[in-house]
């Protein structure tokens, strides 16, 4: 007999059992291949999700610092730095 289930879809359209697993899949897709044959990607994505509070705080701190120091923001957004980050 058919049953109704609750599932969570990631950005690629794959279904997952939990919202966390769907978000991990999305983060992993954003990261691309990490390590040999991409074997580290899911682990790194899970770590990002697990450390979300600390990572968000770091970005918040960066945003605050850049807002108070426009020259620092310009250095960080310099085209040469963008090439290094790509």
PyMOL Python script that loads the backbone (N, CA, C, O; Angstrom):
from pymol import cmd

cmd.read_pdbstr("""\
ATOM      1  N   UNK A   1       0.839  -1.179   0.000  1.00  0.00           N
ATOM      2  CA  UNK A   1       0.000   0.000   0.000  1.00  0.00           C
ATOM      3  C   UNK A   1       0.882   1.239   0.000  1.00  0.00           C
ATOM      4  O   UNK A   1       1.882   1.290   0.716  1.00  0.00           O
ATOM      5  N   UNK A   2       0.526   2.216  -0.780  1.00  0.00           N
ATOM      6  CA  UNK A   2       1.280   3.462  -0.846  1.00  0.00           C
ATOM      7  C   UNK A   2       1.101   4.247   0.445  1.00  0.00           C
ATOM      8  O   UNK A   2       0.034   4.240   1.059  1.00  0.00           O
ATOM      9  N   UNK A   3       2.172   4.920   0.838  1.00  0.00           N
ATOM     10  CA  UNK A   3       2.139   5.732   2.051  1.00  0.00           C
ATOM     11  C   UNK A   3       2.681   7.111   1.751  1.00  0.00           C
ATOM     12  O   UNK A   3       3.519   7.291   0.867  1.00  0.00           O
ATOM     13  N   UNK A   4       2.203   8.055   2.481  1.00  0.00           N
ATOM     14  CA  UNK A   4       2.695   9.418   2.392  1.00  0.00           C
ATOM     15  C   UNK A   4       3.925   9.540   3.294  1.00  0.00           C
ATOM     16  O   UNK A   4       3.944   9.001   4.401  1.00  0.00           O
ATOM     17  N   UNK A   5       4.946  10.248   2.815  1.00  0.00           N
ATOM     18  CA  UNK A   5       6.144  10.462   3.621  1.00  0.00           C
ATOM     19  C   UNK A   5       6.483  11.952   3.639  1.00  0.00           C
ATOM     20  O   UNK A   5       6.038  12.718   2.785  1.00  0.00           O
ATOM     21  N   UNK A   6       7.269  12.335   4.620  1.00  0.00           N
ATOM     22  CA  UNK A   6       7.783  13.699   4.665  1.00  0.00           C
ATOM     23  C   UNK A   6       9.224  13.647   4.191  1.00  0.00           C
ATOM     24  O   UNK A   6      10.029  12.871   4.706  1.00  0.00           O
ATOM     25  N   UNK A   7       9.543  14.469   3.214  1.00  0.00           N
ATOM     26  CA  UNK A   7      10.898  14.525   2.680  1.00  0.00           C
ATOM     27  C   UNK A   7      11.273  15.979   2.443  1.00  0.00           C
ATOM     28  O   UNK A   7      10.415  16.862   2.407  1.00  0.00           O
ATOM     29  N   UNK A   8      12.547  16.207   2.285  1.00  0.00           N
ATOM     30  CA  UNK A   8      13.078  17.553   2.091  1.00  0.00           C
ATOM     31  C   UNK A   8      13.904  17.548   0.814  1.00  0.00           C
ATOM     32  O   UNK A   8      14.794  16.715   0.643  1.00  0.00           O
ATOM     33  N   UNK A   9      13.605  18.483  -0.079  1.00  0.00           N
ATOM     34  CA  UNK A   9      14.252  18.525  -1.382  1.00  0.00           C
ATOM     35  C   UNK A   9      15.393  19.534  -1.362  1.00  0.00           C
ATOM     36  O   UNK A   9      15.230  20.659  -0.889  1.00  0.00           O
ATOM     37  N   UNK A  10      16.552  19.123  -1.880  1.00  0.00           N
ATOM     38  CA  UNK A  10      17.667  20.059  -2.008  1.00  0.00           C
ATOM     39  C   UNK A  10      17.509  20.838  -3.312  1.00  0.00           C
ATOM     40  O   UNK A  10      16.553  20.623  -4.057  1.00  0.00           O
ATOM     41  N   UNK A  11      18.449  21.742  -3.582  1.00  0.00           N
ATOM     42  CA  UNK A  11      18.363  22.594  -4.768  1.00  0.00           C
ATOM     43  C   UNK A  11      18.440  21.802  -6.071  1.00  0.00           C
ATOM     44  O   UNK A  11      17.963  22.271  -7.105  1.00  0.00           O
ATOM     45  N   UNK A  12      19.024  20.631  -6.037  1.00  0.00           N
ATOM     46  CA  UNK A  12      19.121  19.793  -7.233  1.00  0.00           C
ATOM     47  C   UNK A  12      17.879  18.930  -7.445  1.00  0.00           C
ATOM     48  O   UNK A  12      17.741  18.257  -8.466  1.00  0.00           O
ATOM     49  N   UNK A  13      16.982  18.961  -6.463  1.00  0.00           N
ATOM     50  CA  UNK A  13      15.755  18.189  -6.585  1.00  0.00           C
ATOM     51  C   UNK A  13      15.803  16.809  -5.943  1.00  0.00           C
ATOM     52  O   UNK A  13      14.841  16.047  -6.043  1.00  0.00           O
ATOM     53  N   UNK A  14      16.918  16.478  -5.280  1.00  0.00           N
ATOM     54  CA  UNK A  14      17.023  15.191  -4.595  1.00  0.00           C
ATOM     55  C   UNK A  14      16.297  15.247  -3.254  1.00  0.00           C
ATOM     56  O   UNK A  14      16.293  16.282  -2.586  1.00  0.00           O
ATOM     57  N   UNK A  15      15.693  14.146  -2.869  1.00  0.00           N
ATOM     58  CA  UNK A  15      14.952  14.082  -1.603  1.00  0.00           C
ATOM     59  C   UNK A  15      15.836  13.575  -0.478  1.00  0.00           C
ATOM     60  O   UNK A  15      16.711  12.734  -0.680  1.00  0.00           O
ATOM     61  N   UNK A  16      15.585  14.110   0.723  1.00  0.00           N
ATOM     62  CA  UNK A  16      16.348  13.740   1.912  1.00  0.00           C
ATOM     63  C   UNK A  16      15.395  13.525   3.072  1.00  0.00           C
ATOM     64  O   UNK A  16      14.283  14.054   3.085  1.00  0.00           O
ATOM     65  N   UNK A  17      15.844  12.739   4.052  1.00  0.00           N
ATOM     66  CA  UNK A  17      15.017  12.420   5.225  1.00  0.00           C
ATOM     67  C   UNK A  17      14.892  13.572   6.203  1.00  0.00           C
ATOM     68  O   UNK A  17      13.918  13.640   6.953  1.00  0.00           O
ATOM     69  N   UNK A  18      15.867  14.487   6.210  1.00  0.00           N
ATOM     70  CA  UNK A  18      15.849  15.581   7.179  1.00  0.00           C
ATOM     71  C   UNK A  18      16.249  16.878   6.491  1.00  0.00           C
ATOM     72  O   UNK A  18      16.908  16.863   5.451  1.00  0.00           O
ATOM     73  N   UNK A  19      15.846  18.001   7.079  1.00  0.00           N
ATOM     74  CA  UNK A  19      16.264  19.282   6.493  1.00  0.00           C
ATOM     75  C   UNK A  19      17.779  19.456   6.554  1.00  0.00           C
ATOM     76  O   UNK A  19      18.378  20.062   5.665  1.00  0.00           O
ATOM     77  N   UNK A  20      18.392  18.921   7.605  1.00  0.00           N
ATOM     78  CA  UNK A  20      19.846  19.017   7.724  1.00  0.00           C
ATOM     79  C   UNK A  20      20.544  18.338   6.559  1.00  0.00           C
ATOM     80  O   UNK A  20      21.502  18.879   6.007  1.00  0.00           O
ATOM     81  N   UNK A  21      20.069  17.150   6.180  1.00  0.00           N
ATOM     82  CA  UNK A  21      20.693  16.422   5.080  1.00  0.00           C
ATOM     83  C   UNK A  21      20.505  17.163   3.756  1.00  0.00           C
ATOM     84  O   UNK A  21      21.395  17.138   2.907  1.00  0.00           O
ATOM     85  N   UNK A  22      19.362  17.819   3.569  1.00  0.00           N
ATOM     86  CA  UNK A  22      19.130  18.598   2.348  1.00  0.00           C
ATOM     87  C   UNK A  22      20.081  19.796   2.299  1.00  0.00           C
ATOM     88  O   UNK A  22      20.636  20.110   1.246  1.00  0.00           O
ATOM     89  N   UNK A  23      20.268  20.467   3.450  1.00  0.00           N
ATOM     90  CA  UNK A  23      21.174  21.611   3.503  1.00  0.00           C
ATOM     91  C   UNK A  23      22.617  21.156   3.287  1.00  0.00           C
ATOM     92  O   UNK A  23      23.374  21.822   2.581  1.00  0.00           O
ATOM     93  N   UNK A  24      23.000  20.044   3.881  1.00  0.00           N
ATOM     94  CA  UNK A  24      24.345  19.507   3.682  1.00  0.00           C
ATOM     95  C   UNK A  24      24.575  19.227   2.194  1.00  0.00           C
ATOM     96  O   UNK A  24      25.645  19.529   1.666  1.00  0.00           O
ATOM     97  N   UNK A  25      23.586  18.657   1.523  1.00  0.00           N
ATOM     98  CA  UNK A  25      23.707  18.389   0.085  1.00  0.00           C
ATOM     99  C   UNK A  25      23.878  19.694  -0.693  1.00  0.00           C
ATOM    100  O   UNK A  25      24.670  19.753  -1.633  1.00  0.00           O
ATOM    101  N   UNK A  26      23.143  20.738  -0.310  1.00  0.00           N
ATOM    102  CA  UNK A  26      23.276  22.025  -0.990  1.00  0.00           C
ATOM    103  C   UNK A  26      24.652  22.634  -0.749  1.00  0.00           C
ATOM    104  O   UNK A  26      25.267  23.156  -1.679  1.00  0.00           O
ATOM    105  N   UNK A  27      25.136  22.572   0.477  1.00  0.00           N
ATOM    106  CA  UNK A  27      26.466  23.107   0.784  1.00  0.00           C
ATOM    107  C   UNK A  27      27.517  22.321   0.022  1.00  0.00           C
ATOM    108  O   UNK A  27      28.426  22.909  -0.564  1.00  0.00           O
ATOM    109  N   UNK A  28      27.403  21.006   0.021  1.00  0.00           N
ATOM    110  CA  UNK A  28      28.359  20.163  -0.696  1.00  0.00           C
ATOM    111  C   UNK A  28      28.370  20.511  -2.184  1.00  0.00           C
ATOM    112  O   UNK A  28      29.434  20.567  -2.800  1.00  0.00           O
ATOM    113  N   UNK A  29      27.204  20.741  -2.758  1.00  0.00           N
ATOM    114  CA  UNK A  29      27.134  21.111  -4.175  1.00  0.00           C
ATOM    115  C   UNK A  29      27.814  22.464  -4.408  1.00  0.00           C
ATOM    116  O   UNK A  29      28.468  22.665  -5.432  1.00  0.00           O
ATOM    117  N   UNK A  30      27.659  23.383  -3.462  1.00  0.00           N
ATOM    118  CA  UNK A  30      28.293  24.694  -3.591  1.00  0.00           C
ATOM    119  C   UNK A  30      29.811  24.594  -3.501  1.00  0.00           C
ATOM    120  O   UNK A  30      30.531  25.323  -4.184  1.00  0.00           O
ATOM    121  N   UNK A  31      30.292  23.688  -2.658  1.00  0.00           N
ATOM    122  CA  UNK A  31      31.726  23.531  -2.469  1.00  0.00           C
ATOM    123  C   UNK A  31      32.394  22.875  -3.669  1.00  0.00           C
ATOM    124  O   UNK A  31      33.567  23.125  -3.947  1.00  0.00           O
ATOM    125  N   UNK A  32      31.656  22.044  -4.370  1.00  0.00           N
ATOM    126  CA  UNK A  32      32.271  21.285  -5.453  1.00  0.00           C
ATOM    127  C   UNK A  32      33.065  20.126  -4.877  1.00  0.00           C
ATOM    128  O   UNK A  32      32.753  19.623  -3.798  1.00  0.00           O
ATOM    129  N   UNK A  33      34.075  19.714  -5.588  1.00  0.00           N
ATOM    130  CA  UNK A  33      34.862  18.562  -5.151  1.00  0.00           C
ATOM    131  C   UNK A  33      35.951  19.005  -4.187  1.00  0.00           C
ATOM    132  O   UNK A  33      36.760  19.872  -4.517  1.00  0.00           O
ATOM    133  N   UNK A  34      35.975  18.416  -3.004  1.00  0.00           N
ATOM    134  CA  UNK A  34      36.996  18.704  -2.004  1.00  0.00           C
ATOM    135  C   UNK A  34      37.727  17.403  -1.720  1.00  0.00           C
ATOM    136  O   UNK A  34      37.110  16.416  -1.318  1.00  0.00           O
ATOM    137  N   UNK A  35      39.022  17.395  -1.923  1.00  0.00           N
ATOM    138  CA  UNK A  35      39.801  16.181  -1.691  1.00  0.00           C
ATOM    139  C   UNK A  35      39.810  15.280  -2.904  1.00  0.00           C
ATOM    140  O   UNK A  35      39.203  15.591  -3.929  1.00  0.00           O
ATOM    141  N   UNK A  36      40.499  14.169  -2.782  1.00  0.00           N
ATOM    142  CA  UNK A  36      40.584  13.195  -3.867  1.00  0.00           C
ATOM    143  C   UNK A  36      39.208  12.662  -4.195  1.00  0.00           C
ATOM    144  O   UNK A  36      38.509  12.129  -3.332  1.00  0.00           O
ATOM    145  N   UNK A  37      38.824  12.812  -5.460  1.00  0.00           N
ATOM    146  CA  UNK A  37      37.532  12.309  -5.941  1.00  0.00           C
ATOM    147  C   UNK A  37      36.342  12.901  -5.187  1.00  0.00           C
ATOM    148  O   UNK A  37      35.258  12.318  -5.207  1.00  0.00           O
ATOM    149  N   UNK A  38      36.517  14.026  -4.532  1.00  0.00           N
ATOM    150  CA  UNK A  38      35.404  14.672  -3.839  1.00  0.00           C
ATOM    151  C   UNK A  38      34.994  13.994  -2.550  1.00  0.00           C
ATOM    152  O   UNK A  38      33.910  14.266  -2.035  1.00  0.00           O
ATOM    153  N   UNK A  39      35.831  13.116  -2.013  1.00  0.00           N
ATOM    154  CA  UNK A  39      35.478  12.341  -0.834  1.00  0.00           C
ATOM    155  C   UNK A  39      35.293  13.144   0.439  1.00  0.00           C
ATOM    156  O   UNK A  39      34.654  12.670   1.379  1.00  0.00           O
ATOM    157  N   UNK A  40      35.837  14.339   0.488  1.00  0.00           N
ATOM    158  CA  UNK A  40      35.735  15.155   1.704  1.00  0.00           C
ATOM    159  C   UNK A  40      34.559  16.121   1.685  1.00  0.00           C
ATOM    160  O   UNK A  40      34.229  16.721   2.708  1.00  0.00           O
ATOM    161  N   UNK A  41      33.933  16.274   0.536  1.00  0.00           N
ATOM    162  CA  UNK A  41      32.923  17.316   0.377  1.00  0.00           C
ATOM    163  C   UNK A  41      31.788  17.205   1.382  1.00  0.00           C
ATOM    164  O   UNK A  41      31.458  18.196   2.034  1.00  0.00           O
ATOM    165  N   UNK A  42      31.184  16.040   1.528  1.00  0.00           N
ATOM    166  CA  UNK A  42      30.070  15.903   2.477  1.00  0.00           C
ATOM    167  C   UNK A  42      30.521  16.142   3.909  1.00  0.00           C
ATOM    168  O   UNK A  42      29.784  16.738   4.695  1.00  0.00           O
ATOM    169  N   UNK A  43      31.713  15.690   4.260  1.00  0.00           N
ATOM    170  CA  UNK A  43      32.229  15.912   5.605  1.00  0.00           C
ATOM    171  C   UNK A  43      32.457  17.386   5.891  1.00  0.00           C
ATOM    172  O   UNK A  43      32.139  17.871   6.977  1.00  0.00           O
ATOM    173  N   UNK A  44      33.006  18.095   4.918  1.00  0.00           N
ATOM    174  CA  UNK A  44      33.220  19.535   5.071  1.00  0.00           C
ATOM    175  C   UNK A  44      31.877  20.253   5.168  1.00  0.00           C
ATOM    176  O   UNK A  44      31.714  21.161   5.983  1.00  0.00           O
ATOM    177  N   UNK A  45      30.918  19.850   4.340  1.00  0.00           N
ATOM    178  CA  UNK A  45      29.586  20.456   4.373  1.00  0.00           C
ATOM    179  C   UNK A  45      28.930  20.232   5.733  1.00  0.00           C
ATOM    180  O   UNK A  45      28.313  21.146   6.280  1.00  0.00           O
ATOM    181  N   UNK A  46      29.058  19.030   6.281  1.00  0.00           N
ATOM    182  CA  UNK A  46      28.489  18.739   7.598  1.00  0.00           C
ATOM    183  C   UNK A  46      29.172  19.595   8.670  1.00  0.00           C
ATOM    184  O   UNK A  46      28.513  20.115   9.569  1.00  0.00           O
ATOM    185  N   UNK A  47      30.491  19.734   8.566  1.00  0.00           N
ATOM    186  CA  UNK A  47      31.232  20.553   9.523  1.00  0.00           C
ATOM    187  C   UNK A  47      30.779  22.009   9.463  1.00  0.00           C
ATOM    188  O   UNK A  47      30.640  22.658  10.501  1.00  0.00           O
ATOM    189  N   UNK A  48      30.547  22.527   8.258  1.00  0.00           N
ATOM    190  CA  UNK A  48      30.050  23.893   8.114  1.00  0.00           C
ATOM    191  C   UNK A  48      28.697  24.034   8.794  1.00  0.00           C
ATOM    192  O   UNK A  48      28.452  25.013   9.498  1.00  0.00           O
ATOM    193  N   UNK A  49      27.821  23.060   8.587  1.00  0.00           N
ATOM    194  CA  UNK A  49      26.507  23.114   9.225  1.00  0.00           C
ATOM    195  C   UNK A  49      26.641  23.016  10.747  1.00  0.00           C
ATOM    196  O   UNK A  49      25.980  23.752  11.480  1.00  0.00           O
ATOM    197  N   UNK A  50      27.494  22.112  11.216  1.00  0.00           N
ATOM    198  CA  UNK A  50      27.692  21.938  12.657  1.00  0.00           C
ATOM    199  C   UNK A  50      28.281  23.193  13.304  1.00  0.00           C
ATOM    200  O   UNK A  50      27.959  23.512  14.449  1.00  0.00           O
ATOM    201  N   UNK A  51      29.137  23.898  12.576  1.00  0.00           N
ATOM    202  CA  UNK A  51      29.811  25.091  13.110  1.00  0.00           C
ATOM    203  C   UNK A  51      29.140  26.375  12.656  1.00  0.00           C
ATOM    204  O   UNK A  51      29.747  27.446  12.666  1.00  0.00           O
ATOM    205  N   UNK A  52      27.884  26.254  12.260  1.00  0.00           N
ATOM    206  CA  UNK A  52      27.147  27.388  11.701  1.00  0.00           C
ATOM    207  C   UNK A  52      27.216  28.631  12.582  1.00  0.00           C
ATOM    208  O   UNK A  52      27.487  29.721  12.079  1.00  0.00           O
ATOM    209  N   UNK A  53      26.980  28.496  13.863  1.00  0.00           N
ATOM    210  CA  UNK A  53      26.959  29.656  14.763  1.00  0.00           C
ATOM    211  C   UNK A  53      28.303  30.384  14.734  1.00  0.00           C
ATOM    212  O   UNK A  53      28.350  31.611  14.635  1.00  0.00           O
ATOM    213  N   UNK A  54      29.390  29.623  14.821  1.00  0.00           N
ATOM    214  CA  UNK A  54      30.716  30.231  14.826  1.00  0.00           C
ATOM    215  C   UNK A  54      31.031  30.883  13.472  1.00  0.00           C
ATOM    216  O   UNK A  54      31.618  31.964  13.420  1.00  0.00           O
ATOM    217  N   UNK A  55      30.639  30.224  12.390  1.00  0.00           N
ATOM    218  CA  UNK A  55      30.893  30.761  11.053  1.00  0.00           C
ATOM    219  C   UNK A  55      30.081  32.028  10.830  1.00  0.00           C
ATOM    220  O   UNK A  55      30.606  33.014  10.313  1.00  0.00           O
ATOM    221  N   UNK A  56      28.806  32.015  11.213  1.00  0.00           N
ATOM    222  CA  UNK A  56      27.981  33.212  11.070  1.00  0.00           C
ATOM    223  C   UNK A  56      28.536  34.356  11.909  1.00  0.00           C
ATOM    224  O   UNK A  56      28.500  35.508  11.477  1.00  0.00           O
ATOM    225  N   UNK A  57      29.047  34.057  13.101  1.00  0.00           N
ATOM    226  CA  UNK A  57      29.642  35.092  13.941  1.00  0.00           C
ATOM    227  C   UNK A  57      30.873  35.677  13.267  1.00  0.00           C
ATOM    228  O   UNK A  57      31.079  36.890  13.302  1.00  0.00           O
ATOM    229  N   UNK A  58      31.690  34.835  12.656  1.00  0.00           N
ATOM    230  CA  UNK A  58      32.887  35.317  11.963  1.00  0.00           C
ATOM    231  C   UNK A  58      32.508  36.245  10.804  1.00  0.00           C
ATOM    232  O   UNK A  58      33.139  37.286  10.618  1.00  0.00           O
ATOM    233  N   UNK A  59      31.479  35.876  10.020  1.00  0.00           N
ATOM    234  CA  UNK A  59      31.029  36.738   8.934  1.00  0.00           C
ATOM    235  C   UNK A  59      30.431  38.038   9.472  1.00  0.00           C
ATOM    236  O   UNK A  59      30.631  39.102   8.886  1.00  0.00           O
ATOM    237  N   UNK A  60      29.706  37.957  10.575  1.00  0.00           N
ATOM    238  CA  UNK A  60      29.149  39.149  11.196  1.00  0.00           C
ATOM    239  C   UNK A  60      30.268  40.085  11.647  1.00  0.00           C
ATOM    240  O   UNK A  60      30.197  41.297  11.443  1.00  0.00           O
ATOM    241  N   UNK A  61      31.297  39.510  12.259  1.00  0.00           N
ATOM    242  CA  UNK A  61      32.447  40.310  12.687  1.00  0.00           C
ATOM    243  C   UNK A  61      33.119  40.970  11.484  1.00  0.00           C
ATOM    244  O   UNK A  61      33.477  42.147  11.538  1.00  0.00           O
ATOM    245  N   UNK A  62      33.288  40.215  10.403  1.00  0.00           N
ATOM    246  CA  UNK A  62      33.905  40.767   9.201  1.00  0.00           C
ATOM    247  C   UNK A  62      33.065  41.905   8.635  1.00  0.00           C
ATOM    248  O   UNK A  62      33.599  42.954   8.276  1.00  0.00           O
ATOM    249  N   UNK A  63      31.754  41.701   8.554  1.00  0.00           N
ATOM    250  CA  UNK A  63      30.872  42.760   8.046  1.00  0.00           C
ATOM    251  C   UNK A  63      30.974  44.020   8.896  1.00  0.00           C
ATOM    252  O   UNK A  63      31.016  45.130   8.366  1.00  0.00           O
ATOM    253  N   UNK A  64      31.013  43.847  10.211  1.00  0.00           N
ATOM    254  CA  UNK A  64      31.130  44.990  11.125  1.00  0.00           C
ATOM    255  C   UNK A  64      32.457  45.713  10.913  1.00  0.00           C
ATOM    256  O   UNK A  64      32.492  46.942  10.855  1.00  0.00           O
ATOM    257  N   UNK A  65      33.540  44.961  10.797  1.00  0.00           N
ATOM    258  CA  UNK A  65      34.854  45.569  10.589  1.00  0.00           C
ATOM    259  C   UNK A  65      34.926  46.295   9.251  1.00  0.00           C
ATOM    260  O   UNK A  65      35.485  47.389   9.168  1.00  0.00           O
ATOM    261  N   UNK A  66      34.369  45.699   8.214  1.00  0.00           N
ATOM    262  CA  UNK A  66      34.396  46.328   6.899  1.00  0.00           C
ATOM    263  C   UNK A  66      33.551  47.593   6.868  1.00  0.00           C
ATOM    264  O   UNK A  66      33.883  48.545   6.161  1.00  0.00           O
ATOM    265  N   UNK A  67      32.467  47.610   7.627  1.00  0.00           N
ATOM    266  CA  UNK A  67      31.606  48.792   7.671  1.00  0.00           C
ATOM    267  C   UNK A  67      32.311  49.962   8.353  1.00  0.00           C
ATOM    268  O   UNK A  67      32.064  51.120   8.015  1.00  0.00           O
ATOM    269  N   UNK A  68      33.180  49.664   9.306  1.00  0.00           N
ATOM    270  CA  UNK A  68      33.865  50.734  10.036  1.00  0.00           C
ATOM    271  C   UNK A  68      35.189  51.123   9.395  1.00  0.00           C
ATOM    272  O   UNK A  68      35.757  52.160   9.737  1.00  0.00           O
ATOM    273  N   UNK A  69      35.690  50.306   8.467  1.00  0.00           N
ATOM    274  CA  UNK A  69      36.970  50.582   7.835  1.00  0.00           C
ATOM    275  C   UNK A  69      36.859  50.391   6.324  1.00  0.00           C
ATOM    276  O   UNK A  69      37.224  49.333   5.811  1.00  0.00           O
ATOM    277  N   UNK A  70      36.360  51.400   5.602  1.00  0.00           N
ATOM    278  CA  UNK A  70      36.148  51.271   4.167  1.00  0.00           C
ATOM    279  C   UNK A  70      37.407  50.879   3.386  1.00  0.00           C
ATOM    280  O   UNK A  70      37.312  50.174   2.382  1.00  0.00           O
ATOM    281  N   UNK A  71      38.574  51.325   3.832  1.00  0.00           N
ATOM    282  CA  UNK A  71      39.808  50.958   3.122  1.00  0.00           C
ATOM    283  C   UNK A  71      40.058  49.465   3.205  1.00  0.00           C
ATOM    284  O   UNK A  71      40.536  48.864   2.243  1.00  0.00           O
ATOM    285  N   UNK A  72      39.740  48.854   4.345  1.00  0.00           N
ATOM    286  CA  UNK A  72      39.896  47.415   4.496  1.00  0.00           C
ATOM    287  C   UNK A  72      38.945  46.684   3.556  1.00  0.00           C
ATOM    288  O   UNK A  72      39.313  45.676   2.953  1.00  0.00           O
ATOM    289  N   UNK A  73      37.732  47.190   3.435  1.00  0.00           N
ATOM    290  CA  UNK A  73      36.763  46.583   2.525  1.00  0.00           C
ATOM    291  C   UNK A  73      37.269  46.640   1.098  1.00  0.00           C
ATOM    292  O   UNK A  73      37.116  45.679   0.343  1.00  0.00           O
ATOM    293  N   UNK A  74      37.876  47.765   0.721  1.00  0.00           N
ATOM    294  CA  UNK A  74      38.407  47.902  -0.638  1.00  0.00           C
ATOM    295  C   UNK A  74      39.549  46.921  -0.874  1.00  0.00           C
ATOM    296  O   UNK A  74      39.641  46.335  -1.952  1.00  0.00           O
ATOM    297  N   UNK A  75      40.410  46.734   0.106  1.00  0.00           N
ATOM    298  CA  UNK A  75      41.507  45.774  -0.030  1.00  0.00           C
ATOM    299  C   UNK A  75      40.979  44.354  -0.197  1.00  0.00           C
ATOM    300  O   UNK A  75      41.469  43.599  -1.036  1.00  0.00           O
ATOM    301  N   UNK A  76      39.996  44.000   0.589  1.00  0.00           N
ATOM    302  CA  UNK A  76      39.459  42.649   0.528  1.00  0.00           C
ATOM    303  C   UNK A  76      38.754  42.413  -0.798  1.00  0.00           C
ATOM    304  O   UNK A  76      38.764  41.291  -1.304  1.00  0.00           O
ATOM    305  N   UNK A  77      38.135  43.453  -1.378  1.00  0.00           N
ATOM    306  CA  UNK A  77      37.390  43.306  -2.619  1.00  0.00           C
ATOM    307  C   UNK A  77      38.229  43.661  -3.847  1.00  0.00           C
ATOM    308  O   UNK A  77      37.689  43.762  -4.949  1.00  0.00           O
ATOM    309  N   UNK A  78      39.519  43.849  -3.678  1.00  0.00           N
ATOM    310  CA  UNK A  78      40.398  44.208  -4.784  1.00  0.00           C
ATOM    311  C   UNK A  78      40.368  43.106  -5.850  1.00  0.00           C
ATOM    312  O   UNK A  78      40.358  41.924  -5.505  1.00  0.00           O
ATOM    313  N   UNK A  79      40.355  43.471  -7.139  1.00  0.00           N
ATOM    314  CA  UNK A  79      40.270  42.456  -8.203  1.00  0.00           C
ATOM    315  C   UNK A  79      41.336  41.368  -8.115  1.00  0.00           C
ATOM    316  O   UNK A  79      41.046  40.207  -8.400  1.00  0.00           O
ATOM    317  N   UNK A  80      42.544  41.711  -7.733  1.00  0.00           N
ATOM    318  CA  UNK A  80      43.595  40.696  -7.611  1.00  0.00           C
ATOM    319  C   UNK A  80      43.245  39.691  -6.515  1.00  0.00           C
ATOM    320  O   UNK A  80      43.512  38.498  -6.658  1.00  0.00           O
ATOM    321  N   UNK A  81      42.653  40.165  -5.430  1.00  0.00           N
ATOM    322  CA  UNK A  81      42.259  39.266  -4.346  1.00  0.00           C
ATOM    323  C   UNK A  81      41.115  38.372  -4.808  1.00  0.00           C
ATOM    324  O   UNK A  81      41.048  37.203  -4.427  1.00  0.00           O
ATOM    325  N   UNK A  82      40.202  38.920  -5.639  1.00  0.00           N
ATOM    326  CA  UNK A  82      39.087  38.116  -6.142  1.00  0.00           C
ATOM    327  C   UNK A  82      39.604  36.948  -6.973  1.00  0.00           C
ATOM    328  O   UNK A  82      39.068  35.843  -6.896  1.00  0.00           O
ATOM    329  N   UNK A  83      40.649  37.194  -7.771  1.00  0.00           N
ATOM    330  CA  UNK A  83      41.225  36.106  -8.566  1.00  0.00           C
ATOM    331  C   UNK A  83      41.818  35.042  -7.672  1.00  0.00           C
ATOM    332  O   UNK A  83      41.728  33.855  -7.984  1.00  0.00           O
ATOM    333  N   UNK A  84      42.421  35.439  -6.570  1.00  0.00           N
ATOM    334  CA  UNK A  84      43.003  34.483  -5.635  1.00  0.00           C
ATOM    335  C   UNK A  84      41.917  33.643  -4.968  1.00  0.00           C
ATOM    336  O   UNK A  84      42.117  32.457  -4.703  1.00  0.00           O
ATOM    337  N   UNK A  85      40.760  34.264  -4.695  1.00  0.00           N
ATOM    338  CA  UNK A  85      39.671  33.553  -4.025  1.00  0.00           C
ATOM    339  C   UNK A  85      38.927  32.631  -4.974  1.00  0.00           C
ATOM    340  O   UNK A  85      38.281  31.687  -4.519  1.00  0.00           O
ATOM    341  N   UNK A  86      38.994  32.868  -6.260  1.00  0.00           N
ATOM    342  CA  UNK A  86      38.235  32.066  -7.231  1.00  0.00           C
ATOM    343  C   UNK A  86      38.798  30.681  -7.419  1.00  0.00           C
ATOM    344  O   UNK A  86      38.263  29.899  -8.204  1.00  0.00           O
TER     345      UNK A  86
END
""", "prot")
cmd.dss("prot")
cmd.show_as("cartoon", "prot")
cmd.util.cbc("prot")
cmd.orient("prot")
